[in-house]
């Protein structure tokens, strides 16, 4: 019989800010609960404020933050807790590091054009960037590197968040990570 740590898995939902990651992550968590799985959602917006006294978004700050975020995910999965990363992680290297450390990781790319994200902009990130009040916004002043080979690509314009979450859970079931 596999240990809890061998049974745990992670899902990393990535994409530009305002692409729908958080909404999809919430639906994934709810659907997993229907399968008897209690997953931890590691939401970068929340954790950045906890892990960084004065959150910054420069490259060094991001590198340190994603190193810490990955460490938390590794620790949780090693203790048998499934994890949903809700994090842009604008550089592939951040997500690749998590994949190296968490063997059962599913990378999900929420594909939404930048212009659509700008139009959605629920937190005002893009508006702040265009007004010069925010810098280092992925997709604008800072590059976003989409996954080269994601396990699943979601069309964040055509698919509803619930349908996207259903597809993610289907992948987890197909891989026997979830019953």
TIVO-2410 file (N, C-alpha, C; in nm, 3 decimals):
# residues 179
REC num residu      c1      c2      c3 atome chaine
REC   1      X   0.085  -0.119   0.000     N      A
REC   1      X   0.000   0.000   0.000    CA      A
REC   1      X   0.089   0.125   0.000     C      A
REC   2      X   0.054   0.222  -0.081     N      A
REC   2      X   0.132   0.346  -0.093    CA      A
REC   2      X   0.112   0.432   0.032     C      A
REC   3      X   0.219   0.499   0.072     N      A
REC   3      X   0.210   0.591   0.186    CA      A
REC   3      X   0.132   0.714   0.145     C      A
REC   4      X   0.090   0.792   0.247     N      A
REC   4      X   0.019   0.917   0.217    CA      A
REC   4      X   0.102   1.009   0.129     C      A
REC   5      X   0.233   1.014   0.156     N      A
REC   5      X   0.321   1.100   0.077    CA      A
REC   5      X   0.326   1.053  -0.068     C      A
REC   6      X   0.323   0.923  -0.089     N      A
REC   6      X   0.325   0.871  -0.226    CA      A
REC   6      X   0.193   0.894  -0.298     C      A
REC   7      X   0.086   0.913  -0.221     N      A
REC   7      X  -0.045   0.935  -0.280    CA      A
REC   7      X  -0.074   1.082  -0.308     C      A
REC   8      X  -0.005   1.171  -0.240     N      A
REC   8      X  -0.032   1.314  -0.256    CA      A
REC   8      X   0.010   1.361  -0.395     C      A
REC   9      X  -0.050   1.469  -0.437     N      A
REC   9      X  -0.022   1.526  -0.569    CA      A
REC   9      X  -0.035   1.677  -0.559     C      A
REC  10      X   0.006   1.743  -0.666     N      A
REC  10      X  -0.009   1.889  -0.674    CA      A
REC  10      X  -0.060   1.926  -0.812     C      A
REC  11      X  -0.136   2.032  -0.816     N      A
REC  11      X  -0.181   2.093  -0.942    CA      A
REC  11      X  -0.130   2.236  -0.939     C      A
REC  12      X  -0.055   2.275  -1.042     N      A
REC  12      X  -0.010   2.415  -1.051    CA      A
REC  12      X  -0.091   2.481  -1.161     C      A
REC  13      X  -0.176   2.576  -1.123     N      A
REC  13      X  -0.256   2.651  -1.220    CA      A
REC  13      X  -0.183   2.782  -1.247     C      A
REC  14      X  -0.139   2.799  -1.371     N      A
REC  14      X  -0.061   2.916  -1.410    CA      A
REC  14      X  -0.128   2.988  -1.526     C      A
REC  15      X  -0.094   3.113  -1.541     N      A
REC  15      X  -0.145   3.197  -1.649    CA      A
REC  15      X  -0.128   3.341  -1.608     C      A
REC  16      X  -0.154   3.430  -1.699     N      A
REC  16      X  -0.141   3.573  -1.671    CA      A
REC  16      X  -0.232   3.616  -1.557     C      A
REC  17      X  -0.197   3.724  -1.487     N      A
REC  17      X  -0.290   3.779  -1.388    CA      A
REC  17      X  -0.426   3.808  -1.453     C      A
REC  18      X  -0.533   3.777  -1.382     N      A
REC  18      X  -0.671   3.798  -1.426    CA      A
REC  18      X  -0.718   3.699  -1.531     C      A
REC  19      X  -0.648   3.585  -1.544     N      A
REC  19      X  -0.691   3.484  -1.641    CA      A
REC  19      X  -0.796   3.390  -1.584     C      A
REC  20      X  -0.814   3.391  -1.451     N      A
REC  20      X  -0.916   3.305  -1.390    CA      A
REC  20      X  -0.860   3.195  -1.301     C      A
REC  21      X  -0.731   3.200  -1.268     N      A
REC  21      X  -0.669   3.095  -1.189    CA      A
REC  21      X  -0.740   3.071  -1.055     C      A
REC  22      X  -0.766   3.177  -0.982     N      A
REC  22      X  -0.825   3.163  -0.848    CA      A
REC  22      X  -0.965   3.103  -0.853     C      A
REC  23      X  -1.042   3.145  -0.949     N      A
REC  23      X  -1.178   3.091  -0.962    CA      A
REC  23      X  -1.173   2.944  -0.996     C      A
REC  24      X  -1.087   2.907  -1.089     N      A
REC  24      X  -1.072   2.766  -1.127    CA      A
REC  24      X  -1.022   2.685  -1.008     C      A
REC  25      X  -0.923   2.737  -0.935     N      A
REC  25      X  -0.869   2.665  -0.818    CA      A
REC  25      X  -0.980   2.638  -0.716     C      A
REC  26      X  -1.068   2.734  -0.694     N      A
REC  26      X  -1.179   2.714  -0.601    CA      A
REC  26      X  -1.271   2.602  -0.645     C      A
REC  27      X  -1.301   2.598  -0.774     N      A
REC  27      X  -1.386   2.490  -0.826    CA      A
REC  27      X  -1.315   2.355  -0.817     C      A
REC  28      X  -1.184   2.351  -0.844     N      A
REC  28      X  -1.109   2.226  -0.834    CA      A
REC  28      X  -1.115   2.175  -0.689     C      A
REC  29      X  -1.092   2.264  -0.594     N      A
REC  29      X  -1.098   2.225  -0.453    CA      A
REC  29      X  -1.236   2.166  -0.420     C      A
REC  30      X  -1.343   2.231  -0.463     N      A
REC  30      X  -1.478   2.182  -0.435    CA      A
REC  30      X  -1.504   2.046  -0.500     C      A
REC  31      X  -1.460   2.030  -0.625     N      A
REC  31      X  -1.480   1.901  -0.693    CA      A
REC  31      X  -1.398   1.791  -0.627     C      A
REC  32      X  -1.278   1.823  -0.583     N      A
REC  32      X  -1.196   1.723  -0.514    CA      A
REC  32      X  -1.263   1.680  -0.384     C      A
REC  33      X  -1.325   1.773  -0.315     N      A
REC  33      X  -1.397   1.738  -0.191    CA      A
REC  33      X  -1.506   1.637  -0.219     C      A
REC  34      X  -1.570   1.648  -0.335     N      A
REC  34      X  -1.673   1.549  -0.373    CA      A
REC  34      X  -1.612   1.410  -0.391     C      A
REC  35      X  -1.482   1.405  -0.418     N      A
REC  35      X  -1.409   1.277  -0.431    CA      A
REC  35      X  -1.345   1.236  -0.299     C      A
REC  36      X  -1.375   1.309  -0.191     N      A
REC  36      X  -1.318   1.277  -0.061    CA      A
REC  36      X  -1.176   1.326  -0.041     C      A
REC  37      X  -1.133   1.421  -0.123     N      A
REC  37      X  -0.996   1.473  -0.116    CA      A
REC  37      X  -1.000   1.616  -0.062     C      A
REC  38      X  -0.926   1.639   0.045     N      A
REC  38      X  -0.917   1.772   0.104    CA      A
REC  38      X  -0.782   1.831   0.063     C      A
REC  39      X  -0.782   1.916  -0.037     N      A
REC  39      X  -0.658   1.976  -0.090    CA      A
REC  39      X  -0.637   2.114  -0.031     C      A
REC  40      X  -0.511   2.150  -0.016     N      A
REC  40      X  -0.476   2.285   0.029    CA      A
REC  40      X  -0.455   2.372  -0.093     C      A
REC  41      X  -0.518   2.489  -0.094     N      A
REC  41      X  -0.497   2.585  -0.202    CA      A
REC  41      X  -0.390   2.684  -0.157     C      A
REC  42      X  -0.280   2.691  -0.231     N      A
REC  42      X  -0.173   2.786  -0.203    CA      A
REC  42      X  -0.189   2.902  -0.299     C      A
REC  43      X  -0.258   3.004  -0.253     N      A
REC  43      X  -0.288   3.120  -0.336    CA      A
REC  43      X  -0.176   3.222  -0.320     C      A
REC  44      X  -0.108   3.251  -0.429     N      A
REC  44      X   0.010   3.337  -0.422    CA      A
REC  44      X  -0.022   3.477  -0.368     C      A
REC  45      X  -0.135   3.534  -0.405     N      A
REC  45      X  -0.169   3.669  -0.357    CA      A
REC  45      X  -0.178   3.674  -0.204     C      A
REC  46      X  -0.231   3.569  -0.145     N      A
REC  46      X  -0.245   3.564   0.001    CA      A
REC  46      X  -0.109   3.533   0.066     C      A
REC  47      X  -0.041   3.431   0.015     N      A
REC  47      X   0.084   3.388   0.077    CA      A
REC  47      X   0.197   3.490   0.062     C      A
REC  48      X   0.196   3.565  -0.046     N      A
REC  48      X   0.302   3.665  -0.066    CA      A
REC  48      X   0.300   3.766   0.051     C      A
REC  49      X   0.181   3.803   0.097     N      A
REC  49      X   0.169   3.899   0.207    CA      A
REC  49      X   0.212   3.837   0.340     C      A
REC  50      X   0.200   3.706   0.352     N      A
REC  50      X   0.240   3.637   0.475    CA      A
REC  50      X   0.390   3.609   0.475     C      A
REC  51      X   0.442   3.567   0.361     N      A
REC  51      X   0.583   3.525   0.353    CA      A
REC  51      X   0.680   3.641   0.330     C      A
REC  52      X   0.629   3.754   0.289     N      A
REC  52      X   0.714   3.870   0.263    CA      A
REC  52      X   0.663   3.988   0.345     C      A
REC  53      X   0.750   4.041   0.429     N      A
REC  53      X   0.710   4.154   0.513    CA      A
REC  53      X   0.664   4.272   0.430     C      A
REC  54      X   0.738   4.300   0.324     N      A
REC  54      X   0.705   4.410   0.234    CA      A
REC  54      X   0.710   4.354   0.091     C      A
REC  55      X   0.599   4.291   0.044     N      A
REC  55      X   0.601   4.222  -0.085    CA      A
REC  55      X   0.646   4.312  -0.200     C      A
REC  56      X   0.742   4.262  -0.275     N      A
REC  56      X   0.793   4.329  -0.395    CA      A
REC  56      X   0.779   4.231  -0.511     C      A
REC  57      X   0.796   4.279  -0.631     N      A
REC  57      X   0.773   4.194  -0.747    CA      A
REC  57      X   0.891   4.191  -0.843     C      A
REC  58      X   1.008   4.238  -0.800     N      A
REC  58      X   1.127   4.230  -0.882    CA      A
REC  58      X   1.170   4.084  -0.897     C      A
REC  59      X   1.264   4.060  -0.986     N      A
REC  59      X   1.304   3.923  -1.015    CA      A
REC  59      X   1.358   3.850  -0.891     C      A
REC  60      X   1.443   3.916  -0.812     N      A
REC  60      X   1.496   3.851  -0.691    CA      A
REC  60      X   1.386   3.819  -0.592     C      A
REC  61      X   1.293   3.911  -0.576     N      A
REC  61      X   1.182   3.889  -0.483    CA      A
REC  61      X   1.094   3.774  -0.530     C      A
REC  62      X   1.066   3.772  -0.659     N      A
REC  62      X   0.984   3.662  -0.713    CA      A
REC  62      X   1.055   3.528  -0.696     C      A
REC  63      X   1.183   3.526  -0.726     N      A
REC  63      X   1.258   3.401  -0.713    CA      A
REC  63      X   1.251   3.349  -0.569     C      A
REC  64      X   1.273   3.437  -0.472     N      A
REC  64      X   1.266   3.397  -0.331    CA      A
REC  64      X   1.125   3.352  -0.295     C      A
REC  65      X   1.024   3.425  -0.341     N      A
REC  65      X   0.886   3.389  -0.308    CA      A
REC  65      X   0.850   3.252  -0.366     C      A
REC  66      X   0.879   3.229  -0.493     N      A
REC  66      X   0.841   3.101  -0.554    CA      A
REC  66      X   0.922   2.985  -0.496     C      A
REC  67      X   1.043   3.011  -0.451     N      A
REC  67      X   1.120   2.908  -0.381    CA      A
REC  67      X   1.047   2.869  -0.252     C      A
REC  68      X   1.000   2.969  -0.177     N      A
REC  68      X   0.926   2.942  -0.053    CA      A
REC  68      X   0.793   2.873  -0.080     C      A
REC  69      X   0.723   2.921  -0.181     N      A
REC  69      X   0.593   2.863  -0.216    CA      A
REC  69      X   0.610   2.716  -0.254     C      A
REC  70      X   0.710   2.686  -0.334     N      A
REC  70      X   0.736   2.548  -0.373    CA      A
REC  70      X   0.771   2.465  -0.250     C      A
REC  71      X   0.852   2.519  -0.161     N      A
REC  71      X   0.890   2.447  -0.040    CA      A
REC  71      X   0.766   2.409   0.041     C      A
REC  72      X   0.671   2.502   0.054     N      A
REC  72      X   0.548   2.472   0.127    CA      A
REC  72      X   0.472   2.359   0.058     C      A
REC  73      X   0.462   2.366  -0.075     N      A
REC  73      X   0.394   2.260  -0.150    CA      A
REC  73      X   0.462   2.125  -0.134     C      A
REC  74      X   0.593   2.124  -0.138     N      A
REC  74      X   0.668   1.999  -0.118    CA      A
REC  74      X   0.642   1.945   0.021     C      A
REC  75      X   0.651   2.030   0.122     N      A
REC  75      X   0.629   1.988   0.259    CA      A
REC  75      X   0.489   1.928   0.277     C      A
REC  76      X   0.389   1.996   0.224     N      A
REC  76      X   0.252   1.945   0.237    CA      A
REC  76      X   0.236   1.811   0.166     C      A
REC  77      X   0.283   1.800   0.043     N      A
REC  77      X   0.267   1.673  -0.029    CA      A
REC  77      X   0.345   1.561   0.039     C      A
REC  78      X   0.461   1.592   0.098     N      A
REC  78      X   0.537   1.489   0.171    CA      A
REC  78      X   0.461   1.439   0.293     C      A
REC  79      X   0.368   1.520   0.341     N      A
REC  79      X   0.285   1.480   0.454    CA      A
REC  79      X   0.146   1.434   0.410     C      A
REC  80      X   0.132   1.406   0.282     N      A
REC  80      X   0.009   1.348   0.231    CA      A
REC  80      X  -0.102   1.445   0.198     C      A
REC  81      X  -0.071   1.575   0.195     N      A
REC  81      X  -0.174   1.675   0.166    CA      A
REC  81      X  -0.165   1.716   0.019     C      A
REC  82      X  -0.270   1.691  -0.058     N      A
REC  82      X  -0.271   1.738  -0.197    CA      A
REC  82      X  -0.272   1.891  -0.200     C      A
REC  83      X  -0.208   1.948  -0.302     N      A
REC  83      X  -0.190   2.092  -0.311    CA      A
REC  83      X  -0.238   2.144  -0.445     C      A
REC  84      X  -0.304   2.259  -0.441     N      A
REC  84      X  -0.339   2.334  -0.563    CA      A
REC  84      X  -0.264   2.466  -0.555     C      A
REC  85      X  -0.167   2.485  -0.644     N      A
REC  85      X  -0.096   2.612  -0.652    CA      A
REC  85      X  -0.178   2.706  -0.740     C      A
REC  86      X  -0.215   2.818  -0.687     N      A
REC  86      X  -0.286   2.922  -0.761    CA      A
REC  86      X  -0.186   3.037  -0.773     C      A
REC  87      X  -0.100   3.029  -0.877     N      A
REC  87      X   0.013   3.122  -0.884    CA      A
REC  87      X   0.058   3.143  -1.027     C      A
REC  88      X   0.072   3.269  -1.065     N      A
REC  88      X   0.119   3.303  -1.200    CA      A
REC  88      X   0.253   3.239  -1.230     C      A
REC  89      X   0.350   3.254  -1.141     N      A
REC  89      X   0.485   3.202  -1.162    CA      A
REC  89      X   0.528   3.232  -1.305     C      A
REC  90      X   0.559   3.359  -1.330     N      A
REC  90      X   0.579   3.407  -1.467    CA      A
REC  90      X   0.696   3.342  -1.540     C      A
REC  91      X   0.790   3.283  -1.466     N      A
REC  91      X   0.902   3.215  -1.532    CA      A
REC  91      X   0.885   3.064  -1.521     C      A
REC  92      X   0.915   2.994  -1.630     N      A
REC  92      X   0.904   2.848  -1.631    CA      A
REC  92      X   0.987   2.782  -1.522     C      A
REC  93      X   1.103   2.840  -1.496     N      A
REC  93      X   1.194   2.780  -1.399    CA      A
REC  93      X   1.127   2.762  -1.263     C      A
REC  94      X   1.038   2.851  -1.224     N      A
REC  94      X   0.969   2.838  -1.095    CA      A
REC  94      X   0.882   2.712  -1.094     C      A
REC  95      X   0.807   2.692  -1.200     N      A
REC  95      X   0.717   2.576  -1.208    CA      A
REC  95      X   0.797   2.448  -1.229     C      A
REC  96      X   0.905   2.457  -1.307     N      A
REC  96      X   0.989   2.339  -1.331    CA      A
REC  96      X   1.052   2.289  -1.201     C      A
REC  97      X   1.089   2.382  -1.115     N      A
REC  97      X   1.148   2.343  -0.986    CA      A
REC  97      X   1.045   2.266  -0.903     C      A
REC  98      X   0.922   2.310  -0.903     N      A
REC  98      X   0.817   2.237  -0.831    CA      A
REC  98      X   0.799   2.098  -0.891     C      A
REC  99      X   0.801   2.088  -1.023     N      A
REC  99      X   0.785   1.957  -1.088    CA      A
REC  99      X   0.900   1.863  -1.050     C      A
REC 100      X   1.020   1.916  -1.039     N      A
REC 100      X   1.134   1.832  -1.000    CA      A
REC 100      X   1.118   1.778  -0.858     C      A
REC 101      X   1.055   1.857  -0.773     N      A
REC 101      X   1.045   1.818  -0.632    CA      A
REC 101      X   0.916   1.746  -0.596     C      A
REC 102      X   0.814   1.760  -0.679     N      A
REC 102      X   0.685   1.694  -0.653    CA      A
REC 102      X   0.657   1.601  -0.771     C      A
REC 103      X   0.682   1.473  -0.753     N      A
REC 103      X   0.670   1.380  -0.867    CA      A
REC 103      X   0.531   1.376  -0.931     C      A
REC 104      X   0.427   1.392  -0.851     N      A
REC 104      X   0.290   1.384  -0.903    CA      A
REC 104      X   0.233   1.525  -0.915     C      A
REC 105      X   0.288   1.602  -1.008     N      A
REC 105      X   0.244   1.740  -1.030    CA      A
REC 105      X   0.182   1.753  -1.168     C      A
REC 106      X   0.068   1.817  -1.173     N      A
REC 106      X  -0.002   1.844  -1.299    CA      A
REC 106      X   0.004   1.995  -1.321     C      A
REC 107      X   0.064   2.035  -1.433     N      A
REC 107      X   0.074   2.178  -1.466    CA      A
REC 107      X  -0.040   2.214  -1.561     C      A
REC 108      X  -0.118   2.313  -1.520     N      A
REC 108      X  -0.234   2.357  -1.598    CA      A
REC 108      X  -0.210   2.502  -1.641     C      A
REC 109      X  -0.219   2.525  -1.771     N      A
REC 109      X  -0.202   2.659  -1.827    CA      A
REC 109      X  -0.338   2.714  -1.864     C      A
REC 110      X  -0.376   2.826  -1.802     N      A
REC 110      X  -0.500   2.895  -1.837    CA      A
REC 110      X  -0.463   2.999  -1.942     C      A
REC 111      X  -0.499   2.969  -2.063     N      A
REC 111      X  -0.461   3.051  -2.179    CA      A
REC 111      X  -0.568   3.158  -2.205     C      A
REC 112      X  -0.529   3.282  -2.178     N      A
REC 112      X  -0.618   3.396  -2.201    CA      A
REC 112      X  -0.531   3.506  -2.261     C      A
REC 113      X  -0.575   3.568  -2.371     N      A
REC 113      X  -0.497   3.678  -2.428    CA      A
REC 113      X  -0.479   3.793  -2.330     C      A
REC 114      X  -0.366   3.859  -2.339     N      A
REC 114      X  -0.336   3.971  -2.250    CA      A
REC 114      X  -0.448   4.075  -2.253     C      A
REC 115      X  -0.497   4.108  -2.371     N      A
REC 115      X  -0.601   4.212  -2.380    CA      A
REC 115      X  -0.726   4.174  -2.301     C      A
REC 116      X  -0.762   4.046  -2.303     N      A
REC 116      X  -0.878   4.000  -2.225    CA      A
REC 116      X  -0.851   4.014  -2.076     C      A
REC 117      X  -0.729   3.979  -2.033     N      A
REC 117      X  -0.693   3.994  -1.892    CA      A
REC 117      X  -0.698   4.141  -1.851     C      A
REC 118      X  -0.651   4.229  -1.939     N      A
REC 118      X  -0.655   4.372  -1.911    CA      A
REC 118      X  -0.800   4.419  -1.896     C      A
REC 119      X  -0.888   4.369  -1.981     N      A
REC 119      X  -1.029   4.408  -1.974    CA      A
REC 119      X  -1.095   4.354  -1.847     C      A
REC 120      X  -1.056   4.235  -1.803     N      A
REC 120      X  -1.113   4.177  -1.680    CA      A
REC 120      X  -1.060   4.251  -1.557     C      A
REC 121      X  -0.931   4.252  -1.540     N      A
REC 121      X  -0.854   4.324  -1.437    CA      A
REC 121      X  -0.931   4.350  -1.307     C      A
REC 122      X  -0.977   4.246  -1.235     N      A
REC 122      X  -1.057   4.269  -1.115    CA      A
REC 122      X  -0.982   4.338  -1.001     C      A
REC 123      X  -0.850   4.325  -0.998     N      A
REC 123      X  -0.771   4.383  -0.889    CA      A
REC 123      X  -0.706   4.515  -0.930     C      A
REC 124      X  -0.724   4.556  -1.055     N      A
REC 124      X  -0.666   4.681  -1.100    CA      A
REC 124      X  -0.517   4.675  -1.127     C      A
REC 125      X  -0.463   4.556  -1.142     N      A
REC 125      X  -0.318   4.538  -1.163    CA      A
REC 125      X  -0.273   4.604  -1.292     C      A
REC 126      X  -0.343   4.577  -1.400     N      A
REC 126      X  -0.302   4.632  -1.530    CA      A
REC 126      X  -0.324   4.783  -1.536     C      A
REC 127      X  -0.432   4.830  -1.474     N      A
REC 127      X  -0.455   4.975  -1.469    CA      A
REC 127      X  -0.341   5.044  -1.394     C      A
REC 128      X  -0.302   4.985  -1.281     N      A
REC 128      X  -0.190   5.041  -1.204    CA      A
REC 128      X  -0.062   5.042  -1.286     C      A
REC 129      X  -0.040   4.937  -1.363     N      A
REC 129      X   0.080   4.929  -1.447    CA      A
REC 129      X   0.077   5.036  -1.556     C      A
REC 130      X  -0.038   5.053  -1.619     N      A
REC 130      X  -0.047   5.152  -1.727    CA      A
REC 130      X  -0.035   5.295  -1.675     C      A
REC 131      X  -0.070   5.316  -1.548     N      A
REC 131      X  -0.059   5.448  -1.486    CA      A
REC 131      X   0.077   5.469  -1.419     C      A
REC 132      X   0.164   5.369  -1.427     N      A
REC 132      X   0.298   5.380  -1.369    CA      A
REC 132      X   0.304   5.356  -1.220     C      A
REC 133      X   0.195   5.311  -1.159     N      A
REC 133      X   0.193   5.286  -1.014    CA      A
REC 133      X   0.239   5.145  -0.981     C      A
REC 134      X   0.240   5.056  -1.077     N      A
REC 134      X   0.288   4.919  -1.058    CA      A
REC 134      X   0.387   4.888  -1.170     C      A
REC 135      X   0.492   4.818  -1.133     N      A
REC 135      X   0.587   4.775  -1.234    CA      A
REC 135      X   0.609   4.626  -1.216     C      A
REC 136      X   0.670   4.566  -1.310     N      A
REC 136      X   0.697   4.422  -1.306    CA      A
REC 136      X   0.569   4.338  -1.315     C      A
REC 137      X   0.467   4.386  -1.387     N      A
REC 137      X   0.344   4.310  -1.405    CA      A
REC 137      X   0.365   4.211  -1.520     C      A
REC 138      X   0.348   4.079  -1.493     N      A
REC 138      X   0.367   3.980  -1.600    CA      A
REC 138      X   0.275   4.008  -1.719     C      A
REC 139      X   0.334   4.002  -1.835     N      A
REC 139      X   0.260   4.028  -1.958    CA      A
REC 139      X   0.274   4.172  -2.005     C      A
REC 140      X   0.317   4.260  -1.914     N      A
REC 140      X   0.336   4.400  -1.950    CA      A
REC 140      X   0.485   4.433  -1.938     C      A
REC 141      X   0.531   4.474  -1.820     N      A
REC 141      X   0.672   4.511  -1.804    CA      A
REC 141      X   0.761   4.389  -1.782     C      A
REC 142      X   0.704   4.281  -1.737     N      A
REC 142      X   0.778   4.158  -1.709    CA      A
REC 142      X   0.723   4.047  -1.798     C      A
REC 143      X   0.811   3.969  -1.861     N      A
REC 143      X   0.761   3.861  -1.948    CA      A
REC 143      X   0.689   3.752  -1.869     C      A
REC 144      X   0.593   3.691  -1.933     N      A
REC 144      X   0.529   3.569  -1.882    CA      A
REC 144      X   0.569   3.458  -1.977     C      A
REC 145      X   0.626   3.352  -1.923     N      A
REC 145      X   0.669   3.237  -2.003    CA      A
REC 145      X   0.566   3.125  -1.986     C      A
REC 146      X   0.481   3.105  -2.086     N      A
REC 146      X   0.383   2.997  -2.073    CA      A
REC 146      X   0.453   2.861  -2.072     C      A
REC 147      X   0.392   2.761  -2.014     N      A
REC 147      X   0.452   2.628  -2.014    CA      A
REC 147      X   0.476   2.580  -2.157     C      A
REC 148      X   0.587   2.511  -2.176     N      A
REC 148      X   0.616   2.455  -2.309    CA      A
REC 148      X   0.535   2.328  -2.333     C      A
REC 149      X   0.514   2.250  -2.228     N      A
REC 149      X   0.439   2.125  -2.240    CA      A
REC 149      X   0.349   2.107  -2.118     C      A
REC 150      X   0.247   2.190  -2.106     N      A
REC 150      X   0.159   2.174  -1.989    CA      A
REC 150      X   0.085   2.041  -1.996     C      A
REC 151      X   0.046   1.991  -1.882     N      A
REC 151      X  -0.032   1.868  -1.878    CA      A
REC 151      X  -0.173   1.893  -1.930     C      A
REC 152      X  -0.218   2.018  -1.918     N      A
REC 152      X  -0.351   2.055  -1.963    CA      A
REC 152      X  -0.352   2.205  -1.994     C      A
REC 153      X  -0.413   2.240  -2.106     N      A
REC 153      X  -0.433   2.381  -2.141    CA      A
REC 153      X  -0.582   2.410  -2.137     C      A
REC 154      X  -0.615   2.516  -2.065     N      A
REC 154      X  -0.754   2.560  -2.052    CA      A
REC 154      X  -0.771   2.684  -2.139     C      A
REC 155      X  -0.876   2.688  -2.216     N      A
REC 155      X  -0.910   2.809  -2.292    CA      A
REC 155      X  -0.993   2.895  -2.198     C      A
REC 156      X  -0.928   2.991  -2.135     N      A
REC 156      X  -0.991   3.074  -2.033    CA      A
REC 156      X  -1.093   3.172  -2.086     C      A
REC 157      X  -1.110   3.178  -2.217     N      A
REC 157      X  -1.212   3.263  -2.276    CA      A
REC 157      X  -1.336   3.181  -2.307     C      A
REC 158      X  -1.317   3.065  -2.366     N      A
REC 158      X  -1.431   2.983  -2.411    CA      A
REC 158      X  -1.484   2.887  -2.304     C      A
REC 159      X  -1.396   2.840  -2.213     N      A
REC 159      X  -1.439   2.744  -2.112    CA      A
REC 159      X  -1.483   2.816  -1.984     C      A
REC 160      X  -1.586   2.767  -1.922     N      A
REC 160      X  -1.625   2.823  -1.792    CA      A
REC 160      X  -1.526   2.771  -1.688     C      A
REC 161      X  -1.510   2.844  -1.578     N      A
REC 161      X  -1.421   2.794  -1.472    CA      A
REC 161      X  -1.462   2.655  -1.420     C      A
REC 162      X  -1.591   2.630  -1.410     N      A
REC 162      X  -1.636   2.498  -1.363    CA      A
REC 162      X  -1.598   2.389  -1.463     C      A
REC 163      X  -1.619   2.414  -1.592     N      A
REC 163      X  -1.580   2.315  -1.693    CA      A
REC 163      X  -1.429   2.292  -1.691     C      A
REC 164      X  -1.353   2.399  -1.672     N      A
REC 164      X  -1.207   2.386  -1.663    CA      A
REC 164      X  -1.170   2.299  -1.543     C      A
REC 165      X  -1.233   2.324  -1.430     N      A
REC 165      X  -1.206   2.246  -1.310    CA      A
REC 165      X  -1.242   2.099  -1.331     C      A
REC 166      X  -1.351   2.074  -1.398     N      A
REC 166      X  -1.390   1.935  -1.427    CA      A
REC 166      X  -1.283   1.866  -1.512     C      A
REC 167      X  -1.227   1.937  -1.609     N      A
REC 167      X  -1.122   1.879  -1.692    CA      A
REC 167      X  -0.996   1.850  -1.610     C      A
REC 168      X  -0.963   1.939  -1.517     N      A
REC 168      X  -0.847   1.917  -1.432    CA      A
REC 168      X  -0.867   1.793  -1.346     C      A
REC 169      X  -0.983   1.782  -1.283     N      A
REC 169      X  -1.011   1.665  -1.199    CA      A
REC 169      X  -1.012   1.538  -1.284     C      A
REC 170      X  -1.060   1.546  -1.407     N      A
REC 170      X  -1.058   1.428  -1.496    CA      A
REC 170      X  -0.915   1.381  -1.520     C      A
REC 171      X  -0.822   1.475  -1.537     N      A
REC 171      X  -0.681   1.437  -1.553    CA      A
REC 171      X  -0.631   1.366  -1.427     C      A
REC 172      X  -0.667   1.420  -1.311     N      A
REC 172      X  -0.625   1.358  -1.186    CA      A
REC 172      X  -0.682   1.216  -1.169     C      A
REC 173      X  -0.805   1.198  -1.213     N      A
REC 173      X  -0.868   1.065  -1.208    CA      A
REC 173      X  -0.798   0.973  -1.308     C      A
REC 174      X  -0.775   1.021  -1.431     N      A
REC 174      X  -0.708   0.940  -1.534    CA      A
REC 174      X  -0.570   0.893  -1.488     C      A
REC 175      X  -0.502   0.976  -1.412     N      A
REC 175      X  -0.367   0.942  -1.363    CA      A
REC 175      X  -0.374   0.861  -1.232     C      A
REC 176      X  -0.493   0.833  -1.185     N      A
REC 176      X  -0.514   0.758  -1.062    CA      A
REC 176      X  -0.461   0.832  -0.939     C      A
REC 177      X  -0.460   0.964  -0.945     N      A
REC 177      X  -0.425   1.045  -0.828    CA      A
REC 177      X  -0.547   1.063  -0.740     C      A
REC 178      X  -0.664   1.052  -0.803     N      A
REC 178      X  -0.793   1.068  -0.735    CA      A
REC 178      X  -0.882   0.954  -0.781     C      A
REC 179      X  -0.963   0.902  -0.689     N      A
REC 179      X  -1.057   0.794  -0.724    CA      A
REC 179      X  -1.191   0.850  -0.762     C      A
***
